Amino acid sequence: MKLSHVDESGKARMVDVSAKDDTVRTAVARGSVVMKPETMRLIMENRNKKGDVLQTARIAGIMAARRVPDLIPLCHTIMITGASVDFILDNKASTVMIEAEVRSTGKTGVEMEALQAVSTAALTIYDMCKAAEKTMKIENIRLVSKTGGKSGDIQIEE
């Protein structure tokens, strides 16, 4: 297997995508933040001293999707046509599940943008709640699906 971000002599490079066709691309990523029940209640009841945890995390995640080339070397600057970050609160497991979907029409995919959105949303939840709990765990950040491009559609999980 050849790595796309390394040239023949082993030097790092940005992949040249100029010959690729523009296609509609989507990516969905997920992750979670596990916490104590008391911390979960603060979020659910919107009683966190720093403010609305989920709305702040949603905005942070969307902003992060737009900043991937500034944070991850060799990622292309792309025109994001849509981004969303949603949460499912599992009160029984004291877990905030995060899902991000990013869309674009272009020459390269949006997987990194979706993964960055989930990562930053999770970090924002942690940051906003760390005064209440220092033992939260950010877990299982992963790509769950992508569409478009030369490799086509990939569904890793439902």
C-alpha positions as CSV (number, residue, x, y, z in Angstrom):
1,M,0.0,0.0,0.0
2,K,1.3,3.4,-1.0
3,L,0.6,6.4,1.3
4,S,-0.9,9.3,-0.7
5,H,0.8,12.1,1.4
6,V,4.3,10.9,0.8
7,D,6.2,11.3,-2.5
8,E,8.6,8.7,-4.1
9,S,11.5,9.9,-2.0
10,G,9.6,9.8,1.3
11,K,8.9,13.5,1.7
12,A,5.5,14.8,2.9
13,R,3.4,16.4,0.2
14,M,-0.2,17.6,-0.3
15,V,-2.0,15.4,-2.8
16,D,-2.7,17.0,-6.2
17,V,-6.4,16.7,-6.7
18,S,-6.6,19.0,-9.8
19,A,-7.4,16.1,-12.2
20,K,-10.3,14.8,-10.0
21,D,-13.9,15.5,-10.9
22,D,-16.1,17.5,-8.6
23,T,-18.6,15.2,-6.9
24,V,-21.1,15.6,-4.0
25,R,-19.4,14.3,-0.9
26,T,-20.7,13.6,2.6
27,A,-19.2,12.2,5.7
28,V,-20.8,11.2,9.1
29,A,-18.7,10.7,12.2
30,R,-19.6,9.8,15.8
31,G,-18.2,9.8,19.2
32,S,-19.3,10.1,22.8
33,V,-18.5,11.7,26.2
34,V,-19.2,9.5,29.2
35,M,-19.7,11.2,32.6
36,K,-21.2,10.9,36.0
37,P,-25.0,11.0,36.4
38,E,-24.7,14.4,38.2
39,T,-22.8,15.9,35.3
40,M,-25.4,14.6,32.9
41,R,-28.2,16.2,34.9
42,L,-26.4,19.6,34.7
43,I,-26.4,19.3,30.9
44,M,-29.9,18.0,30.6
45,E,-31.3,20.7,32.9
46,N,-29.1,23.4,31.4
47,R,-27.7,24.3,34.8
48,N,-24.0,24.4,33.9
49,K,-22.3,27.6,35.2
50,K,-20.6,28.2,31.8
51,G,-23.8,28.2,29.9
52,D,-25.7,25.9,27.4
53,V,-23.2,23.0,27.0
54,L,-24.9,21.4,23.9
55,Q,-25.5,24.6,21.9
56,T,-21.9,25.7,22.6
57,A,-20.5,22.3,21.6
58,R,-22.7,22.3,18.4
59,I,-21.3,25.7,17.3
60,A,-17.7,24.7,18.2
61,G,-18.1,21.5,16.2
62,I,-19.4,23.3,13.1
63,M,-16.6,25.9,13.4
64,A,-14.0,23.2,13.7
65,A,-15.2,21.5,10.5
66,R,-14.4,24.7,8.7
67,R,-10.9,24.9,10.2
68,V,-9.5,21.5,9.3
69,P,-6.7,22.8,6.9
70,D,-5.5,25.1,9.7
71,L,-5.2,22.2,12.2
72,I,-4.3,19.1,10.2
73,P,-1.2,19.4,7.9
74,L,-1.7,18.6,4.2
75,C,-5.5,18.8,4.3
76,H,-7.0,20.7,1.4
77,T,-9.1,23.8,1.9
78,I,-12.6,22.9,0.7
79,M,-15.9,24.6,0.3
80,I,-18.2,23.1,2.9
81,T,-21.8,23.3,1.7
82,G,-23.4,22.1,5.0
83,A,-22.4,20.9,8.4
84,S,-24.5,19.7,11.4
85,V,-23.7,18.4,14.9
86,D,-26.4,16.6,16.8
87,F,-26.5,15.0,20.2
88,I,-28.3,12.0,21.7
89,L,-28.5,12.0,25.5
90,D,-28.4,8.5,27.0
91,N,-29.4,9.3,30.6
92,K,-29.1,5.6,31.7
93,A,-25.5,5.4,30.5
94,S,-24.7,9.0,31.4
95,T,-23.4,9.5,27.9
96,V,-23.7,12.3,25.4
97,M,-23.4,10.7,21.9
98,I,-22.3,13.1,19.2
99,E,-22.9,12.8,15.5
100,A,-21.6,15.2,12.8
101,E,-22.4,15.3,9.1
102,V,-20.5,17.4,6.7
103,R,-21.3,18.0,3.0
104,S,-19.4,19.5,0.1
105,T,-19.2,19.4,-3.7
106,G,-15.6,19.2,-4.7
107,K,-12.5,17.1,-5.5
108,T,-11.8,15.7,-2.1
109,G,-13.8,14.2,0.7
110,V,-15.0,15.6,4.0
111,E,-14.1,12.8,6.4
112,M,-11.6,14.8,8.3
113,E,-14.1,17.7,8.7
114,A,-16.7,15.4,10.2
115,L,-14.2,13.8,12.5
116,Q,-12.9,17.2,13.6
117,A,-16.4,18.4,14.3
118,V,-17.1,15.4,16.6
119,S,-13.7,15.8,18.3
120,T,-14.1,19.5,19.0
121,A,-17.7,19.1,20.1
122,A,-16.6,16.4,22.6
123,L,-13.7,18.6,23.8
124,T,-16.1,21.5,24.3
125,I,-18.4,19.4,26.4
126,Y,-15.5,18.3,28.5
127,D,-14.2,21.9,28.8
128,M,-17.6,23.3,29.8
129,C,-18.2,20.5,32.4
130,K,-14.7,20.0,33.8
131,A,-15.4,22.2,36.9
132,A,-18.2,19.7,37.8
133,E,-16.3,16.6,36.9
134,K,-12.7,15.8,36.0
135,T,-13.2,12.1,35.2
136,M,-15.3,12.4,32.0
137,K,-14.1,10.2,29.1
138,I,-14.2,11.0,25.4
139,E,-14.6,7.8,23.5
140,N,-14.9,6.0,20.2
141,I,-14.5,8.9,17.7
142,R,-14.9,7.3,14.3
143,L,-16.1,7.7,10.7
144,V,-19.4,5.9,10.2
145,S,-20.1,6.7,6.5
146,K,-19.0,8.6,3.5
147,T,-20.4,9.2,0.0
148,G,-19.0,10.4,-3.3
149,G,-15.6,10.4,-4.9
150,K,-13.6,7.7,-6.7
151,S,-14.0,5.2,-3.9
152,G,-17.8,5.6,-3.8
153,D,-20.0,5.2,-0.9
154,I,-18.9,3.4,2.3
155,Q,-21.2,2.5,5.2
156,I,-19.2,1.4,8.2
157,E,-22.1,1.3,10.6
158,E,-25.8,2.3,10.7
